[in-house]
Every structure is written in structure tokens, then in C-alpha cells.
Amino acid sequence: MRYGYFDDAAREYVITRPDTPRSWINYLGSRLYGGITTQNSGGYSFFRSGGTGRVLRMRFNGVPVDEPGRFVYLRDDDGAGPLPEGDFWSASWQPVGKPLDGEGAYTAKVRHGLGYSVFEADYGDVHSEMTTFIPRGQAFEYWALTVTNTGQVPRRLSVFSYAELANEWNYRQDLENLQYSQYVVQATYADGMIHRRNSTRDAFSELWFALAGAPVASFDTDRDAFLGPYRTPSAPWAVERGECSGSETVGDNSCASLHARLELAPGESRQVVFCLGVGSPDEPWTDSRASAGAPVTLPAGREVVAEYATPERVQAELDAIRQEWADHVAPLQVRTPDPELDSMVNVWHAYQTHMTFNWSRGVSLVEAGDRDGLGYRDTVQDMLAVIHAIPEAVRERLDLILTGQTAEGGGMPLVKPLEHVPGRMPTPSLEQYRSDDALWLPITVAAFVRETGDLGYLDQVLPYADHGEADVFGHLVQALQFSLDHLGDNGLVQGLAADWNDCLQFGTTGESMFSTFLLANGLRVVRELALESGRADAASWAAERLEALAPAIDKAWDGQWFIRGISATGAALGSHLADEGQIYLEPNVWAVISGAVEPERATAAMDSVHTRLASEHGVALCDPPHTKPMEGVGLSLLVFPVGHKENGGIFCHANSWTIVAEAMLGRGDRAYEYYRSYLPARYNDSAEVHQAEPYVYAQFTHGPTSPRFGQARNPWLTGTASWTYVGVTQHILGIRPALDGLEVDPCLPTTWDGFEARRRFRGAWVTVKVENPDHVSTGVVHLDVDGTRVEGTVAPGHLLREGAVVTVRLGASQA
Ligand code: GLC
């Protein structure tokens, strides 16, 4: 079943049936003021932090799942048209939820765009269009509503806004500590504006809500007065009555309801603009919470409304948001024989990589705000896919996360940007470290240096989290040293609190094969960087350490694949000798990616992955899933049913590495088959199977052993976004930055004739044309830059001037 389509020209996903299997969401705003919206305009907003800056309330996991939200009701005030007097509906399908089928049905079209969502509705000869977005750099949001009389007779209509305002900055305080948070809130109305205040332990918070484009006919600031007792947002009392009650809030719960009356001649349109912002209506307001970082001062609400709430300004700001996002996704655009790949890579997948960069794991319908802050490993990986698009922002984040590394080399599990003070953070105990966290750094730092060509970045001195400092190269060496200092009895890296897999605890006495391969990979990358930057001693050091790991890696071969790790009691996890968890995906893909194993074993390991773990919806994380504990390893994945999440689910983040690994082996058909197996767009016409948004990756899909095989869960904020982007663009399409230029070395499905791409590289726009007349997967026969033949697979940086065209011919032999 299909609920919508990709409109790539507009960079929108258009939902034509709003009763999607689950809520299909979109993101709004920036890290200053952001929010999410569902296809029904459910959702929430926050200021500076999803966890500790809540503006619009969300009752997570409520029923229905996506309320409250930014709701606007329309009401027929005179019965002159086809509707009875008093009939009401909402600008988004829910919360009123008029029938979608049958005569006089409500029809909806939701256009999720990059940074905005538009809710179009037709009902009873009235067309409405509500656009919600947060203008660039601002701490307020627009809900701009245009109402058109599409019938033959004049109409009198009412419109009402409704949103629940959080009582407290802290989302948990707001939702749970009711004996306190319910009694701190006050809201008043004056001159067209609602003013909501509280005085909390942490700090005073103020919000304003305004209507422009029509006079305010009535208002409610008290939630219960607007809804009426025992009612829900599907039928608020005020809307049913046709008028708000003029309530002011003294404790309990506030809301933002402003009511306007519109008279519309046949064919006439009117726009009204609701604005919700942080601060006070009448004076500038400063957020000086100690926990919020540097103070931020915001202008008075009335000034904002006077400047921004005109139809022209709304349109200009919408254009600006659209342009900003067009600029963010433009640096890599592709045209391939696969339109679904194109829709994803050019628009939605690129956008998702920015969302994970912006919001980490803090803000969605599933991530409620508890994971507010930057998880070390997630953050380092999230940067990988956006370096070419926003190098300056990545550099800032990279600096920050490098200062989240401790002097002994490990990563702090969580870095809170607003509270982080480098040099002053407590050093975690060995047991608290994850064995992989800092080992991701070499990959991302190398990618940054190669994209920008800025080798000097390696010399930048940055403090450690707890004490001391080093240059960036020193930070990388220290990350490797941390693991080398904590090898176990078998010569593999101690697993500590977790490795990439949060649900496997090998502790200080067990060893992780995943982290061992990540260490090997780090040693390889640091050696390359050392050679590139003239650090000969460091290069030899890394080469020696890598060689020293080889015997332990060799022993971890189980016959047909690599084991997952060794328990504190010496038993192998991920071995054919075990009866559960016999094979795991992660060590086998990283065996290949790290380059630390010989080609025969690399190929055999990936063949085992294919035989034992691959399925039509993606590759399972392990098989068979676990049902019982294993001595000497913490298997916290046992909390999940079989086939779910880390317990044998199709963990999409790890699926992305199958693409990279297969492409590195030169097997283009298999790399592409894996890519397609969990490609969200592929499910556009069978959305009832996948259920999650067909335009973004989810964290996992129920695996083959689950009765819900194929259903995807936890969309949006997942490392799947960045690594799949790397997999498809840098390994299948094979366009990747190198220190001396742009490498083009694809590994294509043999069915493809070639493809084209437009890529920004170090400030110049470059076109890449790949021809594949022999239908091979790999093998660059020749590469030309503007007609000049070049040896190898790298288009040299000095030739990549503005408008340069790189032509690559793949083939079986020299042509
Ligand atoms: C979640 C975590 C990530 C972890 C993964 C596998 O996505 O955010 O850090 O690597 O699960 O357990």
C-alpha cells in the first residue's frame, strides 16, 4: 500500500493518505530552536535542548501516538455551504480525524519538505493550507494558515489555534513532577498575545503566542478551559461552542488558543499567521540558565511579530529555509539508473544525515529527551556524511568531541555541549569506558583532512577532557594507545562497558573482536595520515603495532567467519561451537573494512554473512538470536525478543558496513543488493510492511526470526544515515576524497551503464561521469579531467577547477 510519493524537484515527500501505519515525521528548525512534526501536525518544540528546553509538550507514547501538537481547527459558523452550522475539522487530518473515504470526505495532502511541512486539506468547499516552520536563526515558529473558499457561496468560518505549552523547561519535570510543575505556570492575554510564564527552580521561562492577519475574537490560555472536562483535542469545547472562554492560567496547564473569524467570498483566500516564540511579549528576554551555556538574549515578541508576521515575510523566510536546505544537499547530487537511490541520496538521505548531526539521539517520537547530549561514538560517526556539505560546522563539532577524549585516550561516554568544560571533566573508571568510542576518531579525522585538504588540522592543539592537551594527531595516537594499553589475555581489545554493540558487555576481562578490528583499522588509518603528514616515526609505530595484532586476529578465525569476542571465562561468542549467537555480523564486515585480514578469509567471512544472515529485508545482526545467558559476557540484548534490535534484528547501521565491505571486495552486485534490501524508498508501495517512513532509514527492522519480520522501528536518529551514505556514495558510486584529489573508483551493479554526479570539492563544482559499457562492477580503465588523461583513480586536486568534468570509463580491460 502506498501513502505518498517523492517529489524530488520540490525536495518534498508528499503524503496523500494521512492515516500512515505509524507517524511519519519531519524536523523543523535549528539547534537554537527546533521541533518535530508528524503528518498530522502532532509534535513538539524546544529551545536549545530537546531534554531541558521544552516549549511545546509531547506526551510520549501516548494514545494516539502523536499528540499533542500544533493544531488549528476550522469551524463553519453559518451553515451557508455544504456543511451544517457548527461542523468543525482540523487543518491537519488529526486531531479531529474526519472520514477520509466516502461522500464529502476530508482529503489531505501533507508535504514534508526540508525544514518545513505543509498541511493541505479540502473539506466542505474549504481549502486550507498550513505551513509550519522555524525561520533561520530564530527562536520562534510559524504556523501560517491560508484558507480559501472554493465554493459558490460566501462563507463565515472560525479558526482556532491550540497547543499545549510545557510547564517546565525540563521535559521530565513537565511530564512527571506534577506536584511541582503544575503549580509554577501562569498565562495571561493582552493585545493579541498570550504570555506564558513560570518561575522554576532552574530558571524563569517565558513564551509568547500571537496571531497576525486577523483580529483575535476570543482566547484561552488554560488548557482545560479550552478542551472542556473529559474531552480530547478531537472535539474541544471552545471549538464546538464557536468561542473561547477568555481563560487565564494560574497553575495547572496552559495552552495557546487564539480564535479569529473569517468571512470569505467565493474564491477568496485569507492568510492568518500564528507565531509561537521564546521570550516575553514586551521586553527583550535573556536565557541565563547555568546549564544552558552562554546566555542568549531574544527580542520582545511584539517586535518579532511586527517584523516577521506579514504574508510577504513568511514567504521570504520559507524561501530562505528552502534555499538553505537546497544548499546543504547540493554538494552531492547524483543521477543513476535507480530512481529510488536518487530520491534518497539527493534529498532525504542527505537530509537525514544532517538531522543526525543536528539532533544526535535526542529528539524524535522515540527519543524523548533523555539521551540529550552527544554520545561519543554516535557523534564521531554522524559527522562522516556531512563533511563535504558543512565542513565548518563539522570542524567545530570535531574540536568539541576531541576535547571529550580523556588524557589516557578513551572517549567520555557522553559529551554535553552546553555543560562541557574541557580539562575539567572527571575521568571515567576503566569499567565505564566503551572500548570503541575513541577508536572512531581516526576515520572521521582522516575523512575531514581529505575532504578539506587541510593537513594542518592534525597540528591543532586541543585539550583533553580531564587534563592535559595534545595536537589532533596526538589525540588519534592516544585513542589507539588506550586500546593497546587494554588488551586481554588473548591479545584482543578488552570489551569494557560495550563496544559498538551496546548490548554486549565483555568487561575488563573479556575481549571484543569488533573493537580489535576497529583498532586495526585505526592503526592503518593513522599510519596513512602519518605518511601523508611526514610523521615517519609514527607511521612505523602504527605499522609495528598492527603487525603485533596479527597473531591474535589469526586465532580469532572460527573456520568460516570471525568470532565476536571472548568471554571472561574464555569461551568464544560468535562461534559455530556455540548453540546461540553462532555468527555475528560486526566482526566480519570490519575484518574486511580494516584491511587486516587476507583476501581469502575476507571473502569467506562475507560469504558466511550472506549464507547465514542475509534476508530480503536486510542482514541480521546475529544468528541464532539469544534466549539464554552466557557465562562471562553481559548479554543485555536478552531483554529483546528474538529477531528484535541487537538480538538478531536487522540492525541497519551495521547493514551499511556490508555495502562497504562488499564494495571493497569488488562485488558490486552484492553491495547493491544489500543496499537495496533496506533502502526505505523501496518500500514506498508496500509501506504496510515497512511501516516507518519510506523516506528515512530506521534503526532496525524486525529480523527473519521475528513474527514481525520486515517492520522497521526507530526511524531518523541512527548511525545508519551516515554510514549508508558513505556506503552508497563513496563505495558503490566510489566518489571519495583523497589527500591529493577526488578519487573515483566505483563498485557498481553490473546492470548499470554508468551514472553521473555533481560534487562540490574544496569549493569547486565538479561533474563526474562514469561509463560502464562492459557492465562490470569495478576497474577504472581510464580517467580524464577535462579531457586530460590521468593515471590511477584520483582526479588531482589542482585540476579540479570550477566546472571541471571528470570522465571515468570502467571496463574489463585496457581500452
Ligand atoms: C544505538 C546506539 C549506538 C549503538 C547501536 C548498537 O544505535 O545509539 O551507539 O552503537 O545502538 O548497539
Residues whose N, C-alpha, C, O or C-beta is under 5 A from the ligand:
A	BS01	GLC	D378 W500 N501 D502 C503
